[in-house]
Amino acid sequence: PLAWLRPPYGFLWVLALAGLVVMIGVFPVARRLTQRLEGLQRGVQRWGEGDLSVRLPEGGQDEVADLSHRFNEAAARIQGLMDSQTALLQSQKSLLANASHELRSPLARIRMAVELAGTQGSPAARAEIQRNITELDQLVDEILLASRLDAREADLGTVEPVDLIGLL
C-alpha cells in the first residue's frame, strides 16, 4: 500500500512535499513585500500624474522603506519649489498690474501740464514731449495688457465646445 514511498519515488515525494511546505511558508512574506512595492508604484504613478501631495508610507527598515523615504524627501523638495515658483509668478503678475496703474497717474499729470502750457514752448519741444508721452503710454498699455492676459489664463476655468457651423 505504501509503494509510492519506496525508493526512488519516495525521495521525490518527500522533496515535493518539502517544496510545498516552503512555498506555503514563504508566500505571506513574499506577498507582503510585493504589496509594499505595488503601493510604492501606485504612489509614484499618482505623483507622476500631477498629485504633488502624495507621500508614501515609510514603515520598515528595508530597501523599500528607504526608497519610500527618499521619494518623500524628493517630492517635498519639488513641491516646495513649485509652491515658491507659483508665488513668484503671482508676485510678478501683481507687480505688472500695479506698475502699469501707478505709471498712468504721472503720465496723465504730465500730459495735463503740457496741454495747459499750450503755446508757451517751442512747437518742436512740445512735439517731442508729446511723442515721449505717447511712447510711455503705449508701454504702460502693453504692461497692463500682459498682466490682464496672464490673469485671464489663470482664470479660464472650464472650456466649453462651440458649434461653429451654428454660429455661422
C-alpha positions, 0 to 999 in steps of 0.5 A: 500500500505504501509503494509510492514511498519506496525508493526512488519515488519516495525521495521525490515525494518527500522533496515535493512535499518539502517544496510545498511546505516552503512555498506555503511558508514563504508566500505571506512574506513574499506577498507582503513585500510585493504589496509594499512595492505595488503601493510604492508604484501606485504612489509614484504613478499618482505623483507622476500624474500631477498629485504633488501631495502624495507621500508614501508610507515609510514603515520598515527598515528595508530597501523599500522603506528607504526608497519610500523615504527618499521619494518623500524627501524628493517630492517635498523638495519639488513641491516646495519649489513649485509652491515658491515658483507659483508665488513668484509668478503671482508676485510678478503678475501683481507687480505688472498690474500695479506698475502699469496703474501707478505709471498712468497717474504721472503720465496723465499729470504730465500730459495735463501740464503740457496741454495747459502750457499750450503755446508757451514752448517751442512747437518742436519741444512740445512735439517731442514731449508729446511723442515721449508721452505717447511712447510711455503710454503705449508701454504702460498699455502693453504692461497692463495688457500682459498682466490682464492676459496672464490673469485671464489664463489663470482664470479660464476655468472650464472650456466649453465646445462651440458649434461653429457651423451654428454660429455661422 
